[in-house]
Amino acid sequence: MLRPSERRYIVANVRRTSLNLNLELVEQARAELGTKNMTDTVHAALDRVVFQASMRRLSASLTETFSRPPPDGYDDWNDWIEDTAWGP
């Protein structure tokens, strides 16, 4: 059960609206996403778009970082990653 403060938070982040949606497209998205209703389908689709955009930004950042030579003292990025991730 949600506490009253949590219920206010959820209500504050929801807005009822009317949308003109292509129902065939919604049905295709529902089947693809495995959702049960239109609201869940729209939320899942929006969530997927935001996630994919963040992955594109991360990929671009990693590509930029690892296209440079590794830091001084390292022959390749793998050694640097192992040292910084697990300690020397």
SVG drawing of the C-alpha trace seen along z (x, -y; Angstrom):
<svg xmlns="http://www.w3.org/2000/svg" viewBox="-9 -17 63 27">
<polyline fill="none" stroke="black" stroke-width="0.4" points="0.0,0.0 1.3,-3.4 1.8,-6.0 -0.1,-9.3 3.1,-11.1 3.7,-8.5 0.2,-8.8 0.5,-12.6 3.8,-12.1 2.2,-9.7 -0.9,-12.0 1.4,-15.0 3.2,-13.2 0.1,-12.0 -2.1,-14.1 -5.3,-13.0 -5.3,-13.9 -7.0,-13.1 -4.8,-11.8 -5.7,-10.9 -3.9,-7.6 -3.6,-5.2 -5.2,-2.2 -3.5,0.3 -0.1,-1.2 -1.1,-1.0 -2.1,2.7 1.2,3.5 3.2,1.7 1.1,3.5 1.9,6.9 5.6,6.0 5.9,4.7 3.7,7.3 1.5,4.7 -2.1,5.2 -3.8,1.9 -3.4,-1.4 -2.0,-3.4 0.7,-0.7 1.5,-0.6 2.0,-4.3 4.1,-4.4 6.2,-1.4 6.8,-3.0 7.8,-6.3 10.1,-4.5 11.7,-2.6 12.3,-5.8 14.0,-7.5 16.1,-4.4 17.2,-4.1 18.2,-7.8 20.2,-7.4 22.0,-4.3 22.8,-6.3 24.3,-9.1 26.3,-6.5 27.5,-4.8 28.6,-8.1 30.5,-9.0 32.2,-5.6 33.1,-5.8 34.7,-9.2 36.5,-8.1 37.9,-4.9 38.9,-6.2 41.6,-8.2 44.9,-6.6 44.8,-5.0 46.2,-7.0 49.9,-7.2 51.4,-4.0 48.9,-1.7 49.3,0.1 45.6,0.6 42.2,-0.4 41.6,3.1 44.5,2.8 43.3,-0.7 39.7,0.6 40.9,3.6 43.0,1.4 40.4,-1.3 37.5,1.1 39.1,3.6 42.0,1.6 45.7,2.1"/>
</svg>
